[in-house]
């Protein structure tokens, strides 16, 4: 046994070395599929590490509280209509919303300074959780479009939409540190109310440097750039996600207190709470929600749950891409093994003449497949790590957070196992045909036609491939296919495949050792055998629902393969009548066999009609090209016709690859559309215009609205909303209760 195994290894190694070009091509197919799995799973591990760790830094606190935000008029009316119901649902200790919140003229709801003081007093002195609270801080609310645009007049640069972060530089953030590119913290660089710190992408847009004077929309005087921070400093899958895309800047709340920005009322949009002990964090959050139901409360546990959901979605995407890569690699492996077998038919015949059996020939080629799987998988793991390192930057832009690259063993082990198993399984069908080469082929060395393994034998082998591949796919998908409907369908598919495998084993002669038994005994054993396979398939479909996907993929690939082969056959000038599948044999063309065969074969014939309809234009083109007196064209068409099977498999692999690229493109377009909808929802539209310029704001505003009216009349602009800000100065106050209005003239007041 050991000597035989050594012979297999030595012979396989020599064959792979001699056929270097084909071996390299096969290794590339394997390495590409494994690299896709390893790289995507490695990126998934990095995303999971980032999204599920350092939650306090991501949340900037243990408990994060935000006001209601922008209030739509229709939603406000609905809220007023349901005040009675809400009052019933709210607990007795719920406080009045108006004692905490205020609403600006543009509908922005924020926590007033008095409300912030009341909330802080309740939490530290009255709630019973004061012993757990370490410190507070908040982020200033922004009213309207004040502070959203920045410019540097000296450089004529302008940023139309930015994200203001007005915070207490001495306390923010409560967890982690925000440092500029020189390593200094916000508290160190922001000493005066006029100091400002820009994000790197915003600084690039403005071409800003340290010491430049920046003008803020609504600002009463210029601000001086004191620092530049990384663009992903405020990254996260929350409301600050837009900040990493558009750019943001830090201002200290002292700028609002000093009234350096007009149109901003002092107040908090977000409150950050740091605890010295998180044991009572969830109870505290629930009590805050009960007392202040109009506030949004998020703890680190809530953030973890949210990020885990995001991580699960990303992992599902990784699984889908890995399965597609698996299919592409499998098709390439089958094609390569078919070529290797067809090129070595004479060698196989010689091995049979010296005493090797068909099973030994099949084992020999399987050993070659395993060796290629090991080498290709190792190469794929290395390529996967390199690809994951290159994809790190794109993934960081997607989640707007820095990712830490690390080599995880789990993706590497999965890639190694998947690569070896898939190579062996997909290489099984071609190697099965290699065992059917006859020794007499030695006398006809020019005949390289690979014999067929037999319909039933190939069918059973194909079912075996589906079963093994389903196990691999199930290991990749995990709980992705755990729904009840999929499991029920998987059971039915497993029952169907198990019955077919049992029937194929019986009809295909795999149980020939039972031929000496009486017919009744054989029939009983056959029934038990088929029923046992059906039951095993039912259980397999319940435990491994991935068999549903693999069965559908193989059926779809088979249909597409037949269509592609028919197209090649038609274009190559083949006889159209030979495309008719499953012809009725002459012995069965008598009654009642005709009705039986027609009923069974009607679906196949219907598929034939569809093939004729699809390939008829190509058949006409092929006939016309055959009449052209171009020798090279005729030789190419005949060569294409003689290798139609290989050509169809190559086109199938190409089609799956193009489908994968299209899927990635559609996914990127979907993400882009989602970002666009998110921006439209948060900003109220997909275009924002700031009426600024050398002329008065009123004149600029009138010109902009007039132009928008023209565009709306031309159906270029669907709709627009204009927000104007006015500054008023209180001159005098009158007591209107003492005023009298005569029949004519001005009101007279005491």
C-alpha positions in Angstrom: 0.0 0.0 0.0 2.8 2.4 0.9 4.8 1.5 -2.2 1.6 2.1 -4.3 1.0 5.4 -2.7 4.7 6.4 -3.4 4.2 5.4 -7.0 1.1 7.7 -7.2 3.0 10.6 -5.7 6.1 10.2 -7.8 4.2 9.7 -11.1 1.8 12.6 -10.4 4.7 14.9 -9.6 6.5 14.0 -12.8 3.3 14.5 -14.9 2.7 17.9 -13.3 6.3 18.9 -13.9 6.3 17.8 -17.5 3.0 19.5 -18.3 4.1 22.7 -16.8 1.9 25.2 -18.7 -1.3 23.3 -18.0 -0.3 22.8 -14.4 0.3 26.5 -14.0 -3.0 27.3 -15.5 -4.8 24.9 -13.1 -2.9 26.3 -10.2 -3.9 29.8 -11.1 -7.6 28.8 -11.3 -7.3 27.2 -7.8 -5.3 30.1 -6.4 -7.8 32.7 -7.7 -10.7 31.0 -6.0 -8.9 30.5 -2.7 -7.5 34.0 -2.8 -11.0 35.4 -3.2 -12.2 33.5 -0.2 -9.2 34.2 2.0 -9.1 37.9 1.2 -12.8 38.5 1.6 -12.9 36.6 4.9 -9.8 38.4 6.2 -11.4 41.7 5.4 -14.6 40.5 7.2 -12.5 39.6 10.3 -11.0 43.1 10.3 -14.4 44.7 9.9 -15.8 42.5 12.7 -12.9 43.4 15.0 -13.4 47.1 14.4 -17.2 47.1 14.6 -17.4 45.0 17.8 -14.4 46.3 19.8 -13.5 49.7 21.1 -17.2 50.4 21.4 -16.7 53.2 24.0 -14.5 55.1 21.6 -16.9 54.6 18.7 -19.8 55.8 20.9 -17.6 58.5 22.4 -19.2 57.6 25.8 -20.9 54.8 27.7 -24.3 56.4 27.1 -25.1 58.7 24.2 -28.2 60.8 24.2 -29.5 62.8 21.2 -32.4 65.2 20.7 -35.2 64.5 18.3 -33.5 66.3 15.4 -35.4 67.9 12.5 -39.2 67.9 13.0 -41.3 67.7 9.9 -44.5 69.6 9.9 -46.7 66.6 8.9 -45.0 64.4 11.5 -45.5 67.2 14.1 -49.2 67.4 13.3 -49.5 63.6 13.6 -47.7 63.8 16.9 -50.1 66.4 18.2 -53.1 64.3 17.0 -51.8 61.3 19.0 -50.9 63.2 22.2 -53.7 61.6 24.1 -52.6 58.0 23.2 -49.0 58.9 24.0 -49.9 60.3 27.4 -51.5 57.0 28.3 -48.5 55.0 27.2 -45.9 57.1 28.9 -45.1 56.3 32.5 -46.1 58.6 35.3 -42.6 59.9 35.9 -42.2 61.1 32.3 -41.4 64.8 32.2 -42.8 67.5 29.9 -40.9 67.7 26.6 -41.0 71.5 26.7 -39.0 71.6 29.9 -36.0 69.9 28.2 -36.2 70.6 24.5 -36.5 73.7 22.4 -37.3 74.0 18.7 -35.6 76.5 16.4 -37.4 78.3 13.6 -36.3 75.8 11.0 -37.6 72.9 13.0 -34.4 71.7 14.6 -35.0 70.2 18.0 -32.2 70.5 20.6 -31.7 70.3 24.4 -31.8 73.8 25.9 -29.2 74.9 28.4 -31.8 74.9 31.1 -33.0 71.4 30.0 -29.4 70.2 30.0 -28.9 71.5 33.5 -32.2 69.9 34.7 -31.3 66.6 33.1 -27.8 66.6 34.6 -29.2 67.4 38.1 -31.8 64.6 37.9 -29.2 62.0 36.8 -26.6 62.9 39.4 -28.8 63.8 42.4 -32.3 62.4 42.0 -32.1 59.2 39.9 -30.1 57.1 42.2 -27.4 56.5 39.6 -25.2 59.5 40.6 -22.6 57.1 42.1 -22.0 55.6 38.6 -21.7 58.9 36.7 -18.1 60.2 36.2 -18.5 63.1 33.8 -20.7 64.8 31.2 -20.1 66.7 28.0 -22.1 67.6 25.0 -22.0 68.6 21.3 -23.6 72.0 20.3 -26.7 72.0 18.2 -26.6 73.6 14.7 -29.5 75.7 13.5 -30.4 75.8 9.8 -27.5 76.0 7.5 -25.3 78.1 9.7 -21.8 76.9 9.8 -22.2 74.4 7.0 -20.0 76.2 4.5 -16.4 77.4 4.9 -14.1 79.5 2.7 -10.7 81.0 2.6 -11.0 84.3 0.8 -7.2 84.7 0.5 -7.0 81.5 -1.5 -10.5 81.7 -3.2 -11.3 78.2 -2.0 -14.8 77.2 -0.8 -16.4 74.1 0.8 -20.1 74.1 0.3 -21.2 71.4 2.7 -19.3 70.4 5.9 -20.1 69.0 9.3 -19.6 71.3 12.3 -18.5 69.6 15.5 -18.9 72.3 18.2 -17.7 70.6 21.4 -16.0 71.3 24.7 -12.4 70.8 23.8 -11.3 70.2 27.4 -13.6 67.2 27.8 -14.3 65.8 24.3 -14.0 62.9 23.7 -14.7 61.0 26.9 -13.0 57.9 25.6 -10.0 57.8 23.3 -8.1 60.8 22.1 -8.5 63.2 19.1 -5.0 64.4 18.1 -3.9 66.4 15.1 -1.2 65.4 12.7 1.4 66.9 15.0 0.2 64.7 17.9 -1.4 67.4 20.0 -4.9 67.0 21.5 -7.9 69.3 20.9 -7.4 70.9 24.3 -3.8 71.8 23.5 -4.5 73.4 20.1 -7.8 75.0 20.8 -7.0 77.7 23.3 -9.1 80.6 22.0 -12.8 80.8 20.8 -11.5 81.7 17.3 -9.4 78.5 17.0 -10.6 75.8 14.6 -9.4 72.3 13.7 -10.2 70.9 10.2 -10.4 67.3 9.0 -7.8 66.3 6.4 -10.2 66.0 3.5 -11.8 69.4 4.3 -8.3 71.0 4.6 -7.4 69.5 1.2 -10.6 71.0 -0.3 -9.9 74.4 1.1 -6.1 74.1 0.5 -5.8 75.2 4.2 -2.7 75.1 6.3 -1.9 75.9 9.9 -2.4 79.6 10.6 -4.8 80.3 7.7 -7.9 82.3 8.4 -11.2 80.5 7.6 -14.6 82.2 7.1 -17.6 80.2 8.4 -21.1 80.9 7.0 -22.8 82.9 9.8 -19.5 83.7 11.5 -19.0 87.3 12.7 -15.2 87.1 12.3 -12.6 84.8 10.8 -11.3 81.7 12.6 -7.7 80.5 12.6 -6.7 77.0 11.7 -4.8 75.5 14.6 -4.7 71.8 13.6 -5.6 69.1 11.1 -6.9 65.7 12.1 -7.4 62.5 10.1 -10.6 62.3 8.0 -11.7 59.1 9.8 -11.4 60.6 13.3 -15.2 60.8 13.6 -15.9 57.7 11.6 -18.6 55.3 12.4 -21.9 53.8 11.2 -24.0 56.6 12.8 -24.9 60.2 12.1 -21.2 61.2 11.9 -20.8 58.9 8.9 -21.6 61.8 6.5 -18.9 63.8 8.3 -16.2 61.5 7.0 -17.4 62.0 3.5 -18.0 65.7 3.4 -15.4 66.8 5.9 -15.8 68.3 9.3 -14.3 70.8 11.7 -14.0 71.3 15.5 -15.0 74.5 17.2 -15.1 75.0 21.0 -18.4 75.9 22.6 -16.8 79.1 23.8 -17.2 80.4 20.3 -21.0 80.1 20.7 -20.9 81.6 24.2 -18.9 84.6 22.7 -21.5 84.9 20.0 -18.9 84.6 17.3 -21.5 82.7 15.1 -24.8 84.3 14.5 -28.0 82.2 14.3 -26.9 79.5 16.7 -28.7 79.3 20.0 -26.7 77.7 22.9 -28.0 74.1 23.4 -27.0 70.5 23.0 -27.7 68.2 20.1 -25.8 65.2 21.7 -25.0 64.5 25.3 -22.2 62.1 26.2 -22.1 60.4 29.6 -19.1 58.5 31.0 -19.6 56.0 33.8 -17.1 54.8 36.4 -18.9 51.4 36.5 -21.1 50.1 33.7 -22.9 47.5 35.9 -26.1 49.6 35.9 -25.7 51.1 32.4 -28.7 49.3 30.8 -31.0 50.1 33.8 -29.9 53.7 33.7 -30.6 53.9 30.0 -34.1 52.3 30.5 -34.9 54.8 33.2 -33.7 57.7 31.1 -35.9 56.5 28.2 -38.9 56.2 30.6 -38.5 59.7 32.1 -37.5 61.4 28.8 -39.2 59.4 26.0 -38.6 62.2 23.5 -34.8 61.6 23.7 -32.8 58.9 21.8 -30.6 56.9 24.1 -27.9 54.6 22.9 -25.5 52.6 25.0 -22.4 50.7 24.0 -24.5 47.5 24.1 -26.9 49.0 21.6 -24.0 50.0 19.4 -22.6 46.5 19.6 -25.9 45.0 18.6 -26.1 47.4 15.7 -22.5 46.8 14.5 -23.0 43.0 14.8 -26.0 43.3 12.4 -23.8 45.3 10.0 -21.0 42.7 10.4 -23.5 39.9 9.6 -24.6 41.7 6.4 -21.0 42.1 5.3 -20.2 38.5 6.1 -23.2 37.4 4.0 -21.8 39.4 1.2 -18.4 37.8 1.7 -20.1 34.4 1.6 -21.9 35.1 -1.7 -18.7 36.4 -3.4 -16.8 33.3 -2.1 -19.4 30.9 -3.5 -19.2 32.6 -6.9 -15.4 32.4 -6.8 -15.8 28.8 -5.9 -17.9 28.1 -8.9 -15.5 29.9 -11.2 -12.6 28.0 -9.9 -14.5 24.7 -10.2 -15.3 25.2 -13.8 -11.7 26.1 -14.6 -10.5 22.9 -12.8 -12.9 20.7 -14.7 -11.8 22.2 -18.0 -8.1 21.8 -17.1 -8.5 18.2 -16.0 -10.3 17.4 -19.2 -7.5 18.8 -21.2 -4.9 16.9 -19.2 -6.8 13.6 -19.6 -7.3 14.1 -23.3 -3.6 14.8 -23.8 -2.5 11.7 -22.0 -4.8 9.0 -23.3 -1.8 7.1 -24.8 0.0 7.2 -21.4 -3.1 5.9 -19.7 -3.3 3.1 -22.2 0.3 2.1 -21.5 -0.3 2.1 -17.8 -3.3 -0.2 -18.3 -1.2 -2.6 -20.4 1.3 -3.0 -17.6 -1.5 -4.0 -15.2 -3.1 -0.9 -13.7 -6.9 -1.1 -13.2 -9.5 1.6 -14.0 -9.8 2.4 -10.3 -6.1 2.8 -10.0 -6.0 5.2 -13.0 -8.7 7.2 -11.5 -6.9 7.3 -8.1 -3.7 8.4 -9.9 -5.4 11.4 -11.4 -7.1 12.2 -8.1 -3.7 12.3 -6.5 -2.7 14.8 -9.1 -5.8 16.9 -8.3 -5.0 16.8 -4.6 -1.4 17.9 -5.2 -2.6 20.8 -7.4 -5.2 21.6 -4.7 -2.5 21.8 -2.0 -0.1 23.9 -4.0 -2.8 26.1 -5.5 -4.4 26.7 -2.1 -1.2 27.7 -0.4 -0.5 30.1 -3.3 -4.1 31.4 -3.0 -3.7 32.0 0.8 -0.6 34.2 0.2 -2.4 36.0 -2.6 -5.5 36.4 -0.4 -3.5 38.1 2.3 -1.9 40.4 -0.2 -5.4 41.2 -1.6 -6.8 41.8 1.9 -4.0 44.3 2.6 -4.8 46.1 -0.6 -8.5 46.1 0.1 -8.0 47.5 3.6 -8.1 51.1 2.3 -11.4 50.5 0.4 -13.0 48.8 3.5 -11.9 51.7 5.7 -13.7 54.1 3.4 -16.8 52.0 3.4 -17.1 51.8 7.2 -15.4 55.2 7.8 -13.2 53.7 10.5 -9.6 52.6 10.6 -9.0 48.9 10.3 -6.2 47.0 11.8 -4.7 44.5 9.4 -4.0 41.1 10.9 -3.5 37.6 9.5 -6.2 35.4 10.8 -5.8 31.6 10.7 -9.5 30.9 10.2 -9.7 32.3 6.7 -6.4 30.6 5.8 -7.6 27.2 7.1 -11.0 27.6 5.3 -9.2 28.5 2.1 -6.9 25.5 2.3 -9.7 23.0 3.0 -12.0 24.5 0.4 -9.2 24.6 -2.2 -8.2 21.0 -1.7 -11.8 19.6 -1.5 -13.1 21.6 -4.5 -10.1 20.7 -6.6 -10.5 17.0 -5.8 -14.3 17.0 -6.2 -14.4 18.9 -9.4 -11.5 16.9 -10.8 -13.3 13.7 -10.0 -15.5 13.7 -13.1 -12.7 14.0 -15.7 -10.6 11.4 -13.8 -13.5 9.0 -13.9 -13.4 9.2 -17.7 -9.6 8.5 -17.6 -10.2 5.1 -16.1 -12.3 4.1 -19.1 -9.4 4.4 -21.6 -8.8 1.0 -23.2 -5.3 -0.6 -23.5 -5.8 -1.1 -27.2 -5.3 2.7 -27.7 -1.6 2.0 -27.6 -1.9 0.7 -31.1 -3.6 3.9 -32.2 -1.5 6.7 -30.5 -3.0 9.4 -32.8 -6.5 8.7 -31.4 -6.9 11.0 -28.4 -10.6 10.7 -27.9 -11.5 10.3 -24.2 -14.1 7.6 -23.7 -17.2 8.4 -21.7 -17.6 7.1 -18.2 -21.2 6.1 -18.8 -24.3 8.1 -18.3 -25.4 6.5 -15.0 -21.9 6.4 -13.6 -21.4 10.1 -14.4 -24.8 10.9 -13.0 -24.0 9.3 -9.7 -20.6 10.9 -9.6 -22.3 14.3 -10.3 -24.6 13.8 -7.3 -21.6 12.9 -5.2 -20.0 16.2 -6.3 -23.1 18.1 -5.3 -23.2 16.5 -1.9 -19.5 17.2 -1.2 -19.7 20.7 -2.5 -22.8 21.3 -0.4 -20.8 20.5 2.7 -18.1 23.0 1.7 -20.8 25.7 1.0 -22.5 25.0 4.3 -19.3 25.6 6.1 -19.0 28.9 4.4 -22.6 30.0 4.8 -23.2 29.0 8.4 -26.5 30.3 9.6 -27.2 32.2 6.4 -29.6 29.5 5.2 -31.3 28.7 8.5 -34.8 29.9 7.7 -37.6 27.4 7.9 -38.6 27.8 4.2 -35.1 27.1 3.0 -34.8 24.1 5.2 -38.1 22.7 4.0 -37.1 23.2 0.4 -33.6 21.7 1.2 -35.3 18.6 2.6 -37.3 18.2 -0.6 -34.2 18.7 -2.8 -32.3 16.2 -0.6 -35.1 13.7 -0.8 -35.1 14.0 -4.6 -31.3 13.8 -5.0 -31.2 10.8 -2.6 -33.8 9.0 -4.5 -32.0 9.6 -7.8 -28.7 8.5 -6.4 -30.2 5.3 -5.0 -31.9 4.6 -8.3 -28.7 5.3 -10.2 -26.8 2.9 -8.0 -29.3 0.2 -8.7 -29.8 0.8 -12.4 -26.1 1.5 -13.1 -24.9 -1.9 -12.0 -23.2 -0.8 -8.8 -24.9 -3.6 -7.0 -24.0 -6.4 -9.4 -22.8 -8.6 -6.6 -26.5 -9.2 -5.8 -27.2 -10.8 -9.2 -27.0 -14.4 -7.7 -29.8 -13.7 -5.3 -33.4 -14.6 -6.2 -35.4 -11.8 -8.0 -37.7 -11.2 -5.0 -34.8 -10.8 -2.6 -33.0 -8.5 -5.1 -36.2 -6.4 -5.6 -36.6 -6.0 -1.8 -33.1 -5.0 -1.3 -33.3 -2.5 -4.2 -36.4 -0.9 -2.6 -34.7 -0.7 0.8 -31.5 0.7 -0.9 -33.5 3.4 -2.8 -35.6 4.3 0.3 -32.4 4.4 2.5 -30.8 6.8 0.0 -33.9 8.9 -0.1 -34.1 9.1 3.7 -30.4 10.0 3.9 -31.0 12.7 1.3 -33.9 14.1 3.3 -31.8 14.2 6.5 -28.9 15.7 4.6 -31.1 18.4 3.1 -32.4 19.3 6.6 -28.9 19.5 8.1 -27.2 21.0 5.0 -29.6 23.4 3.4 -26.8 24.7 1.2 -27.6 21.7 -1.0 -30.5 23.8 -2.3 -28.1 26.5 -3.6 -25.7 24.0 -5.1 -28.5 22.0 -6.8 -29.9 25.2 -8.3 -26.4 26.3 -9.3 -25.6 23.0 -11.0 -29.0 22.9 -12.8 -28.5 26.5 -14.0 -24.9 25.8 -15.1 -26.0 22.6 -16.9 -28.7 24.5 -18.8 -26.4 27.3 -19.7 -23.7 24.8 -20.7 -26.1 23.1 -23.1 -27.2 26.4 -24.6 -23.6 27.5 -25.1 -22.7 24.2 -26.6 -25.7 24.4 -29.0 -24.7 27.9 -30.0 -21.1 26.7 -30.8 -22.6 23.7 -32.7 -24.8 25.9 -34.7 -22.2 28.6 -35.5 -19.6 25.9 -36.4 -21.9 24.5 -39.1 -23.0 21.3 -37.3 -26.0 19.3 -38.5 -29.0 20.8 -36.9 -30.8 17.5 -36.5 -28.1 16.1 -34.2 -29.0 18.8 -31.7 -32.3 16.9 -30.9 -31.8 15.4 -27.4 -33.1 12.0 -26.3 -34.4 10.7 -29.6 -37.0 7.9 -29.5 -35.3 4.6 -30.2 -36.7 2.5 -33.1 -37.7 -0.3 -30.8 -40.0 1.9 -28.8 -41.8 3.5 -31.7 -44.8 1.3 -31.3 -47.9 1.6 -29.1 -48.2 2.0 -26.2 -44.5 2.9 -25.8 -44.9 6.0 -27.8 -47.2 7.6 -25.3 -45.1 6.6 -22.3 -41.9 8.0 -23.9 -43.5 11.2 -25.1 -44.9 11.9 -21.6 -41.5 11.3 -20.0 -39.5 13.2 -22.6 -41.8 16.0 -23.3 -40.0 18.5 -21.0 -36.7 17.6 -22.8 -38.3 18.1 -26.2 -39.7 21.5 -25.1 -36.2 22.5 -24.1 -35.1 21.4 -27.6 -37.5 23.7 -29.2 -36.2 26.6 -27.1 -32.6 25.6 -28.2 -33.7 25.7 -31.9 -35.2 29.2 -31.4 -32.1 30.5 -29.7 -29.6 29.0 -32.1 -31.4 29.5 -35.4 -29.8 32.9 -36.1 -26.3 31.5 -35.3 -27.0 28.5 -37.5 -27.8 30.8 -40.5 -24.6 32.8 -39.8 -22.6 29.6 -39.6 -24.0 28.4 -42.9 -23.2 31.6 -44.6 -19.6 31.6 -43.3 -19.2 28.0 -44.5 -19.8 29.3 -48.0 -17.1 31.9 -47.8 -13.9 30.9 -49.5 -11.7 31.6 -46.5 -9.7 28.6 -45.5 -8.6 29.9 -42.1 -12.2 30.6 -41.2 -13.4 27.2 -42.2 -10.6 25.5 -40.2 -11.4 27.6 -37.2 -15.1 26.7 -37.4 -14.3 23.0 -37.7 -11.9 23.2 -34.8 -14.6 25.0 -32.7 -17.1 22.3 -33.7 -14.7 19.5 -32.7 -14.0 21.0 -29.3 -17.5 22.2 -28.5 -17.6 20.7 -25.0 -14.4 22.5 -24.0 -15.5 25.7 -25.7 -18.8 25.6 -23.8 -17.1 25.1 -20.5 -14.7 28.0 -21.2 -17.6 30.3 -22.2 -19.4 29.2 -19.0 -16.5 30.2 -16.8 -16.2 33.5 -18.7 -19.9 34.1 -18.2 -19.7 33.4 -14.5 -16.7 35.8 -14.2 -18.6 38.6 -16.1 -21.6 37.9 -13.8 -19.4 38.3 -10.8 -18.0 41.6 -12.1 -21.5 42.8 -12.9 -22.6 41.8 -9.4 -19.8 43.8 -7.8 -20.6 46.8 -10.0 -24.3 46.6 -9.1 -23.4 46.4 -5.5 -21.2 49.5 -5.7 -24.0 51.3 -7.5 -26.5 50.3 -4.8 -24.2 51.5 -2.1 -23.7 54.8 -4.0 -27.4 55.2 -4.3 -27.9 54.5 -0.6 -25.4 57.2 0.2 -27.2 59.6 -2.1 -30.5 58.8 -0.5 -29.0 59.2 3.0 -27.6 62.7 2.0 -30.9 63.7 0.5 -32.8 62.6 3.6 -30.5 64.5 6.0 -30.1 67.6 3.9 -33.6 67.8 2.4 -32.5 67.5 -1.2 -29.6 66.5 -3.5 -28.4 70.0 -4.3 -27.6 72.7 -1.7 -27.1 76.3 -2.7 -25.7 79.0 -0.5 -26.6 82.5 -1.5 -23.3 84.2 -0.9 -21.3 86.7 -2.9 -20.1 90.2 -3.1 -23.6 91.7 -3.3 -26.1 91.7 -0.5 -27.5 88.4 0.7 -31.0 89.5 -0.2 -30.0 90.2 -3.8 -28.2 86.9 -4.1 -31.1 85.1 -2.5 -33.5 86.7 -5.0 -31.3 85.8 -8.0 -31.0 82.1 -6.9 -34.8 81.7 -6.3 -35.5 83.3 -9.7 -33.1 80.9 -11.4 -34.7 78.0 -9.6 -38.1 79.1 -10.7 -36.9 79.0 -14.4 -35.4 75.6 -14.0 -38.6 74.3 -12.3 -40.6 75.6 -15.2 -38.4 73.6 -17.6 -38.8 70.5 -15.4 -35.1 70.4 -14.6 -35.8 71.1 -10.9 -38.6 69.0 -9.4 -39.0 71.1 -6.2 -37.0 73.3 -3.9 -37.2 74.8 -0.5 -35.7 78.2 0.5 -34.5 79.0 4.0 -33.8 82.6 4.8 -32.3 83.9 8.0 -33.0 87.4 9.2 -31.3 89.3 12.0 -33.5 91.6 14.1 -32.6 94.1 16.8 -35.1 94.8 19.6 -35.6 98.6 19.7 -38.4 99.1 22.2 -41.1 97.2 24.1 -44.7 98.4 24.4 -47.5 97.2 26.6 -50.2 96.5 24.1 -52.8 96.1 26.8 -52.9 99.9 27.2 -53.1 100.7 23.5 -56.3 102.0 21.8 -57.0 102.0 18.2 -59.2 104.9 16.9 -61.4 104.5 13.8 -58.7 106.3 11.8 -55.0 106.8 12.5 -52.2 105.0 14.3 -52.7 103.0 17.5 -52.1 105.1 20.6 -50.4 103.6 23.6 -49.7 105.0 27.0 
